[in-house]
Amino acid sequence: MTTMTETSARFREFKMPDVGEGLTEAEILKWFVQPGDTVTDGQVVCEVETAKAAVELPIPFDGVVHELRFPEGTTVDVGQVIIAIDVAPGSGDAPAPAAAPAQEPVEAAGSGEGDGDAPKGRTPVLVGYGVAESSTKRRPRKGASAAPEAAAVAAAVQAELNGHAAPAAAPAPAPAPAPAVPAQAGAQDGGRPLAKPPVRKLAKDLGIDLATVVPTGKDGVITREDVHAAAAPAATAPVAAPAPSQAAPEAPAAAVAPASARETRIPVKGVRKAIAQAMVGSAFTAPHVTEFVTVDVTRTMKLVAELKEDKDMAGVRVNPLLIIAKALLVAIKRNPEVNAAWDEANQEIVQKHYVNLGIAAATPRGLIVPNIKDAHDKTLPQLAAALGELVTTARDGKTSPAAMAGGTVTITNVGVFGVDTGTPILNPGESAILAVGAIKLQPWVHKGKVKPRQVTTLALSFDHRLVDGELGSKVLADVAAILEQPKRLITWA
């Protein structure tokens, strides 16, 4: 889909693209640029989180950032414009991006400068959202005396809150209340400080009244640095010097310590939300059956030690998971019917002649299951390299949605947490998942004698619509037999 539009020969808009397969929305995690920054084609401008992964978005053209349409933490639908770029800076006066909160329309009777800067036939609309066609309705123009009258009323209300008598109304109109002179440099005609939505959110989070902040930005706009500067003295002094009466109400909210709360509520969104929905759907759609087997993997552990010294495996990570993955691939080759999917819409079983091997990986954003494409065609060194890259990418939070799509069978290694085994839930659309427990030294009967051996427990969950008990048992038994006698990797492959 097209991810950019041209608002004029000079300005281009970049839309939220579909960074996965049919994704409908993404949350803006972090902006790497701000208005006024120069960007080049291919430069990453922001990081977004979809229902599958965190993804960095590059800008597809050169220019100067004119406007960020959404603050960090906002969930944006695919196709919505998220950033505007001036691709011909210096060619003329650019319309200044609106700076009030996005929920508030700009009045047509605002500052005279705003009216002069708007393109012909277009009027300012929602702040942070550029301009709209002239058909957009304007709010009625207020009378000239509205501002001083509102200021007098505000002064009276404030005086009552402070416990003082309201001052007598002055006949002469004033542009703004006498206190907080610096804040007026960044205020709109109605006395509202100029600040962009992200800055307003920051001020709200820090408990800072923007009317008390001294602006240093261009045209009197309050910046993030201004808010932080205002927050620094507020943290050490119980009363802010510029406007003590206004700072006082904020103190109780700022004093609340989240750590002392008995409960913490975390919004369910992004990857974690997708996981929850997928697991519920899988658990209550596919009839799960789980089988278990405990196996002596002493010879497999010896093979792992030998492969670590093999020159053909130099530069790749060799561990038990590598041999287990190869064992599962061989078991699937011997029992290909297990590698299938259920097509509910067409009431068909889709037999797959390739294996995209999923590896469940725990990340700070939740459990993800990237997969190794065409794992059945890879040699042992190639499989080791693919596993290493998959794990590293997942830990760095760089797994792409495409890497998590199209899996056929999955392995989850719960043994790394010291767990013996579990009953894994199928990844949606897959037929089976193998859980690998911790490998422990245990007493085991070997050649008629009790000896200490390396032992683990495997659990195979499968979709009983696709896989009956006999087929599931054969697959699990084959994996166990290979791990007990790794030479079968050669004789059965």
C-alpha positions in Angstrom: 0.0 0.0 0.0 1.1 3.6 -0.5 2.5 5.1 2.6 3.0 8.7 1.6 1.0 11.4 0.0 1.8 14.8 -1.4 -0.1 17.7 0.2 1.7 20.1 -2.2 4.8 20.2 -4.3 6.6 21.0 -1.2 5.1 18.9 1.6 4.8 15.2 1.8 3.0 13.1 4.3 4.1 9.6 5.4 1.3 7.2 6.4 1.4 4.3 8.9 2.2 1.3 6.7 1.1 -2.2 7.1 4.4 -3.6 8.5 3.1 -7.1 8.8 0.5 -9.3 7.1 -2.8 -7.6 7.3 -2.1 -5.7 10.5 -4.6 -2.8 11.1 -2.8 -0.7 13.7 0.4 0.0 15.5 1.5 2.0 18.6 4.2 4.7 18.2 6.8 3.7 20.8 9.4 6.3 20.1 10.1 9.2 17.8 13.8 9.5 16.7 13.2 13.0 15.1 11.6 16.2 16.0 10.2 19.1 13.9 13.0 21.0 12.3 15.3 17.9 12.0 16.7 17.1 8.6 16.0 13.5 7.4 17.3 11.5 4.4 15.8 8.7 2.4 15.9 5.5 4.4 16.5 7.1 7.8 14.6 5.6 10.6 12.2 8.2 12.1 10.2 6.2 14.6 9.7 2.8 16.3 6.3 1.3 16.3 4.9 -1.8 18.0 2.4 -4.0 16.1 0.5 -6.9 17.4 3.5 -9.0 16.5 6.7 -7.1 17.1 8.5 -3.7 17.4 9.4 -2.4 14.0 11.5 0.6 13.0 10.0 2.8 10.2 12.3 4.5 7.6 11.2 7.7 5.8 11.2 7.2 2.0 12.4 10.7 1.0 14.7 13.6 2.0 13.6 16.8 3.7 13.0 18.6 7.0 10.5 17.3 9.6 7.6 19.7 9.5 5.2 18.0 11.9 4.7 14.9 14.0 1.0 14.0 13.9 0.9 11.8 16.9 2.7 11.7 20.3 4.6 8.6 21.6 2.2 6.1 23.1 -0.5 6.6 20.6 -2.1 3.7 18.7 -2.5 4.7 15.0 -4.5 2.9 12.4 -2.7 1.7 9.2 -3.1 4.4 6.5 -3.2 7.4 8.9 -0.6 10.1 8.3 2.0 10.1 11.1 4.6 12.7 9.9 4.8 15.6 7.5 8.0 16.4 5.7 9.1 19.6 4.0 10.9 18.3 0.9 11.8 21.8 -0.3 12.9 23.7 2.7 13.8 27.4 2.2 11.6 27.8 -0.8 9.1 30.0 1.1 7.3 30.5 4.4 5.9 27.2 5.6 2.6 27.0 7.5 3.6 26.5 11.1 2.3 23.2 12.5 -0.5 23.8 15.0 0.6 23.4 18.6 -2.5 23.0 20.8 -3.8 19.6 22.0 -5.2 17.5 19.2 -8.6 17.4 20.8 -9.1 21.2 20.5 -9.9 23.0 17.3 -8.1 26.2 16.6 -10.3 29.2 16.5 -10.4 31.2 13.3 -10.1 34.3 15.4 -6.7 33.2 16.8 -3.5 35.1 16.2 -3.3 37.1 13.0 -0.2 35.2 12.1 -1.9 31.9 11.9 -4.5 33.2 9.4 -1.7 34.6 7.2 0.3 31.4 7.2 -2.4 29.1 6.1 -2.5 28.1 2.4 -5.2 29.7 0.3 -8.5 28.0 0.5 -7.5 26.0 3.6 -8.1 26.7 7.3 -6.4 25.4 10.5 -8.1 22.4 12.0 -7.0 19.9 14.7 -3.7 20.9 16.1 -1.0 18.5 15.0 -3.1 17.4 12.0 -2.1 19.9 9.4 -4.8 21.7 7.4 -8.2 20.9 6.0 -10.2 22.0 3.0 -12.0 25.3 3.2 -15.3 23.4 3.6 -14.3 22.7 7.3 -16.6 24.7 9.5 -15.0 27.4 11.7 -16.0 28.3 15.2 -17.8 31.7 15.5 -15.4 34.6 15.8 -15.5 36.1 19.3 -16.0 39.7 20.1 -13.0 41.9 20.8 -13.9 42.3 24.5 -14.1 38.5 25.1 -10.5 38.1 26.0 -10.2 40.8 28.7 -13.6 39.8 30.1 -12.6 36.2 30.4 -9.3 37.3 32.0 -11.2 39.2 34.7 -13.5 36.3 35.4 -10.5 33.9 35.7 -8.8 36.3 38.1 -11.8 36.4 40.3 -12.1 32.7 40.4 -8.4 32.3 41.1 -8.7 34.8 44.0 -11.5 32.8 45.5 -9.5 29.6 45.3 -6.6 31.4 47.0 -8.8 32.5 49.9 -8.7 36.2 48.9 -11.4 38.6 48.0 -11.9 38.9 44.3 -10.4 42.1 42.9 -12.7 44.7 41.5 -13.2 44.5 37.8 -11.0 46.9 35.9 -12.7 48.9 33.1 -9.5 48.9 31.1 -9.0 45.6 29.1 -5.7 43.8 29.7 -4.1 41.3 27.3 -3.6 38.8 30.1 -3.4 38.6 33.9 -0.5 40.5 35.3 1.4 37.5 36.9 3.3 34.9 35.0 4.7 37.4 32.4 7.1 34.9 30.9 4.3 32.4 30.2 2.5 35.0 28.1 5.2 34.8 25.6 4.1 31.3 24.8 0.4 31.8 25.2 -2.3 32.0 22.6 -4.7 34.9 22.4 -7.0 33.3 25.0 -4.1 32.9 27.4 -3.4 29.2 26.7 0.3 28.4 26.6 1.7 27.2 23.3 3.0 23.6 23.5 2.7 20.6 21.3 0.7 17.5 22.5 3.7 15.5 23.6 4.9 18.4 25.7 1.5 18.8 27.2 1.4 15.2 28.1 4.9 15.4 29.7 3.8 18.4 31.7 0.7 16.6 32.9 2.7 13.5 33.9 5.2 15.7 35.9 2.4 17.7 37.5 3.6 21.0 35.9 1.2 23.8 35.1 2.2 25.1 31.6 1.1 28.6 32.6 4.1 28.7 35.0 6.7 27.5 32.5 9.0 30.0 30.8 9.1 29.2 27.0 12.3 29.2 25.1 11.1 27.8 21.8 10.5 29.7 18.6 7.5 32.0 18.7 7.1 31.4 22.4 6.5 27.7 22.1 7.2 25.7 25.3 9.6 22.8 24.7 10.3 19.6 26.6 13.5 21.2 28.0 11.3 24.0 29.4 9.0 21.5 31.2 12.0 19.6 32.6 13.5 22.8 33.8 10.3 23.8 35.5 10.0 20.3 37.1 13.5 20.4 38.6 12.9 23.2 41.1 9.4 21.8 41.8 10.9 18.6 42.9 13.0 20.3 45.6 10.7 23.1 46.7 7.2 22.6 48.0 6.0 25.8 46.4 7.0 27.0 42.9 8.1 30.7 43.0 6.4 32.0 39.8 2.9 30.9 40.8 2.6 29.4 44.3 -1.1 29.4 44.3 -1.3 27.3 41.1 1.5 24.9 42.1 -0.1 23.9 45.4 -2.9 21.8 44.0 -0.4 19.7 42.0 1.6 18.7 45.0 -0.6 15.9 46.3 -0.7 14.1 42.9 3.1 14.4 42.5 3.6 13.0 46.0 1.9 9.7 45.3 4.5 6.9 45.1 3.5 4.2 42.6 5.8 1.7 44.4 3.6 1.9 47.5 0.4 1.0 45.7 -1.1 -2.4 46.4 -2.0 -2.9 42.8 -0.5 -1.9 39.4 -2.6 -1.9 36.3 -0.8 -2.4 33.0 -2.7 -1.8 29.7 -2.8 -4.9 27.6 -1.8 -4.0 24.1 0.7 -4.7 21.3 2.5 -8.1 21.4 1.1 -9.2 24.8 -2.5 -8.5 23.6 -2.0 -10.5 20.5 -0.5 -13.4 22.5 -3.5 -13.4 24.8 -6.0 -13.4 22.0 -4.1 -16.1 20.0 -3.7 -18.4 23.0 -7.4 -18.1 23.9 -8.4 -18.7 20.3 -6.1 -21.7 20.0 -7.0 -23.3 23.3 -10.8 -23.1 22.6 -10.7 -23.9 18.9 -8.2 -26.7 18.4 -8.8 -29.8 20.6 -5.4 -30.2 22.3 -3.9 -33.5 23.2 -0.5 -33.7 25.1 1.7 -36.8 25.4 4.9 -37.1 27.5 8.0 -39.2 27.4 11.1 -39.2 29.6 14.3 -40.0 27.8 18.0 -40.6 28.5 19.9 -37.9 26.5 23.4 -38.7 27.8 24.6 -39.5 24.3 23.1 -36.4 22.9 25.0 -34.3 25.5 28.2 -36.0 24.5 27.5 -35.2 20.8 26.9 -31.6 21.7 30.4 -31.5 23.4 32.0 -33.1 20.4 30.3 -30.7 17.9 31.6 -27.7 19.9 35.1 -28.9 19.0 34.3 -29.6 15.3 35.9 -27.2 12.9 32.8 -27.4 10.6 30.7 -25.9 13.5 33.1 -23.1 14.2 31.5 -19.7 14.6 28.0 -21.1 15.4 26.4 -21.8 18.7 26.0 -25.5 19.5 23.6 -26.6 22.3 21.1 -29.3 23.0 18.3 -27.3 21.4 20.1 -27.7 18.0 20.1 -31.5 18.2 16.5 -31.5 19.5 15.4 -29.3 16.5 17.2 -31.6 14.1 15.6 -34.6 15.7 12.1 -33.1 15.3 12.8 -32.4 11.7 13.8 -36.0 11.1 10.7 -37.2 12.9 8.5 -35.0 10.7 10.2 -36.3 7.6 9.3 -39.9 8.8 5.7 -38.8 9.7 4.9 -36.0 7.2 1.1 -36.1 8.0 1.9 -34.3 11.3 3.0 -31.2 9.4 -0.4 -29.8 8.4 -3.0 -27.1 9.1 -6.8 -27.0 9.5 -8.7 -24.8 7.1 -11.9 -24.1 8.9 -13.4 -22.0 6.1 -13.0 -24.6 3.4 -13.2 -27.6 5.7 -9.9 -28.9 4.4 -6.7 -30.3 5.9 -3.7 -28.5 4.3 -0.7 -30.8 4.1 2.5 -28.8 4.1 5.6 -30.1 2.3 8.0 -27.7 4.0 8.8 -27.0 7.7 9.0 -23.5 9.1 10.3 -24.4 12.5 9.1 -22.0 15.2 11.2 -21.4 18.3 9.4 -19.8 21.3 11.4 -16.9 22.7 10.7 -14.9 25.8 11.2 -11.1 25.4 10.4 -8.0 27.5 7.3 -7.5 25.3 6.1 -11.0 25.8 6.5 -14.4 24.2 7.1 -14.4 20.5 7.5 -17.3 18.1 9.8 -16.5 15.1 10.4 -19.4 12.8 13.2 -20.7 10.6 12.0 -20.8 7.1 12.5 -24.1 5.2 14.3 -25.6 8.2 13.9 -29.1 6.6 16.4 -28.1 3.9 19.2 -26.9 6.2 22.3 -28.8 7.1 23.3 -28.9 10.8 25.7 -25.9 10.6 23.1 -23.9 8.7 20.4 -24.8 11.2 22.8 -23.8 14.1 23.5 -20.4 12.4 19.7 -19.8 11.8 19.0 -20.6 15.5 21.7 -18.3 16.7 20.4 -15.4 14.5 16.8 -16.0 15.5 17.6 -15.9 19.3 19.8 -12.8 19.0 17.3 -10.9 16.9 14.5 -11.8 19.4 16.5 -10.7 22.4 17.3 -7.4 20.7 13.6 -6.8 20.0 14.2 -6.7 16.3 12.2 -9.6 15.1 10.1 -8.7 12.1 6.4 -9.7 11.7 7.4 -11.7 8.6 9.8 -13.8 10.7 6.8 -14.8 12.9 4.4 -15.6 10.1 3.9 -19.0 8.4 5.2 -21.3 11.1 4.2 -25.0 10.9 5.6 -26.7 14.0 7.1 -25.1 17.2 9.6 -26.0 19.9 9.4 -24.3 23.3 12.4 -24.9 25.6 11.0 -24.6 29.2 14.0 -26.4 30.5 16.0 -23.2 30.6 13.9 -22.1 33.5 14.6 -25.4 35.4 11.1 -26.7 34.6 10.7 -30.4 34.0 7.9 -30.0 31.3 4.5 -28.6 30.7 1.4 -28.8 28.4 2.2 -26.2 25.7 -0.6 -24.5 23.8 -0.4 -24.7 20.0 0.7 -21.7 18.1 -2.4 -20.7 16.0 -2.5 -22.4 12.6 0.1 -25.0 13.6 -0.5 -28.7 14.2 2.1 -29.5 16.9 4.4 -28.0 19.5 7.2 -29.8 21.4 8.1 -28.7 24.9 11.6 -29.6 26.1 12.2 -29.9 29.9 15.3 -29.4 31.9 18.1 -31.8 31.4 19.2 -33.2 34.7 21.5 -35.8 36.1 19.3 -38.6 37.5 19.5 -42.2 38.5 18.7 -44.3 35.4 18.8 -48.0 34.6 21.4 -48.3 31.9 22.5 -51.8 30.7 21.0 -53.4 33.7 22.5 -51.1 36.3 21.4 -48.0 38.0 23.7 -45.2 36.9 23.7 -41.4 36.8 22.5 -40.3 33.4 21.4 -37.0 31.7 17.6 -37.2 31.5 14.9 -34.9 30.2 11.1 -35.0 29.7 9.5 -34.1 26.4 5.8 -33.1 25.9 4.1 -33.0 22.5 0.8 -31.2 22.1 -1.0 -31.6 18.9 -4.3 -30.7 17.2 -6.5 -33.8 17.5 -8.5 -32.8 14.4 -5.3 -33.3 12.4 -3.2 -35.7 14.4 -4.6 -38.8 16.0 -3.1 -40.5 19.0 -1.1 -43.0 16.9 0.5 -40.4 14.7 1.3 -38.1 17.7 2.9 -41.0 19.6 5.0 -42.0 16.6 6.4 -38.4 16.2 7.2 -38.1 20.0 8.7 -41.6 20.1 10.9 -40.9 17.1 12.2 -37.6 18.7 13.0 -39.5 21.9 14.7 -42.4 20.0 17.0 -39.9 18.2 17.9 -38.1 21.4 18.7 -41.4 23.0 20.8 -42.6 20.0 21.9 -39.6 18.0 23.4 -41.8 15.3 19.8 -42.2 14.1 20.2 -38.6 12.7 22.3 -40.3 10.0 20.5 -43.6 9.6 17.0 -42.1 9.5 17.7 -38.9 7.7 
